[in-house]
Amino acid sequence: MDRVLPDLVTTFDHEKFSSVKAVSNGEVLGFAALRDGNYLTHLFVANSQQGSGLGRALLNHLLNQTDAREVSLRSSVNAVEFYNRNGFVATGEEAEFNGIRFVPMSLVRT
C-alpha cells in the first residue's frame, strides 16, 4: 500500500467533518471528506491514480472512522460503478441540481 498511499493525512477534524488526503512527494493525489459521520461530501482522486486503489483506500479510511450504520452520498454519474463495487446502492433516480447530474446512493453497514 505504501506504493499507492505513502502519506495518508487527516487534513482537519471538525465537529461536523472528517477528511483525509493522500500525498506523495508533496503532491496531493486524493482527498475525501465525511460530514456528520454519515454523508460523504467529497472523494477525488488524481487522474494519474485512477484505478490504483487510492479511492477505495480513502473511502475505507473514512468509513473506519465512523460508527454510522448508513453512509449516503450523491455520486457523479461517472462514479456510480466505483461506489457499487464498494457496497453502495442507488437510493433514487439520476437527478440534476444546478446543472450537475448525480445519483443518490447509500451504504448500509451491518
C-alpha positions in Angstrom: 0.0 0.0 0.0 2.9 2.4 0.5 3.4 2.5 -3.2 0.0 3.9 -3.7 -0.5 5.7 -0.4 2.8 6.9 1.1 1.1 9.6 3.3 -2.5 9.5 4.4 -3.0 12.7 6.4 -6.1 13.8 8.2 -6.5 17.4 6.9 -8.9 18.6 9.5 -11.2 17.3 12.2 -14.1 19.5 12.9 -17.3 18.8 14.8 -19.1 18.1 11.6 -16.3 17.0 9.2 -13.6 14.4 8.9 -11.3 14.5 5.9 -8.2 12.8 4.7 -5.8 13.4 1.8 -3.2 11.2 0.1 0.1 12.9 -0.5 3.2 11.8 -2.3 6.3 14.0 -2.7 4.3 17.0 -1.7 1.6 16.3 -4.4 -2.0 15.7 -3.3 -3.1 12.6 -5.0 -6.6 12.3 -3.4 -9.0 13.8 -1.0 -12.1 12.6 0.8 -14.5 14.2 3.4 -17.3 12.9 5.5 -19.9 15.2 7.1 -21.6 14.3 10.4 -20.1 10.8 10.2 -22.7 9.7 7.7 -22.5 11.8 4.5 -19.6 11.5 2.0 -19.3 15.1 0.7 -16.1 14.6 -1.4 -14.0 11.9 -2.9 -11.5 12.9 -5.5 -8.5 11.1 -7.0 -5.9 12.5 -9.4 -6.2 11.2 -12.9 -2.8 9.6 -12.6 -4.1 7.5 -9.7 -7.4 6.3 -11.2 -7.6 2.5 -10.9 -4.8 2.3 -8.4 -6.9 1.5 -5.3 -6.4 5.0 -3.9 -10.1 5.9 -4.0 -11.0 2.7 -2.1 -8.3 3.4 0.4 -9.5 6.9 1.1 -13.1 5.7 1.3 -12.3 2.9 3.7 -10.2 5.2 5.9 -13.2 7.4 6.4 -15.6 4.5 6.8 -13.4 3.1 9.5 -13.6 6.5 11.4 -17.4 6.4 11.8 -19.8 4.1 13.5 -22.7 5.2 11.4 -24.9 2.4 10.3 -25.7 4.1 7.0 -23.5 6.4 4.9 -25.0 8.3 2.0 -23.7 10.4 -0.9 -24.6 12.0 -4.2 -22.5 10.2 -6.8 -21.5 11.8 -10.1 -22.9 9.7 -12.9 -19.3 8.6 -13.8 -18.6 7.3 -10.3 -21.7 5.1 -9.8 -19.8 1.9 -10.7 -17.0 2.7 -8.3 -19.5 3.1 -5.4 -21.4 -0.1 -6.5 -18.1 -2.0 -6.2 -17.6 -0.6 -2.7 -21.1 -1.7 -1.5 -23.2 1.4 -2.2 -26.5 1.1 -3.9 -28.6 3.7 -5.7 -31.5 5.0 -3.5 -33.1 7.1 -6.2 -33.1 8.0 -9.8 -30.5 10.1 -11.5 -31.2 13.8 -10.8 -29.8 17.2 -11.6 -29.2 20.2 -9.3 -27.6 23.4 -10.5 -26.6 21.7 -13.8 -24.8 18.8 -12.0 -26.1 15.3 -12.6 -25.9 12.8 -9.7 -27.3 9.6 -8.3 -28.2 9.4 -4.6 -26.6 6.3 -3.1 -26.1 4.8 0.3 -24.1 2.0 2.1 -25.9 0.2 4.9 -23.5 -1.5 7.2 -24.4 -4.4 9.4 
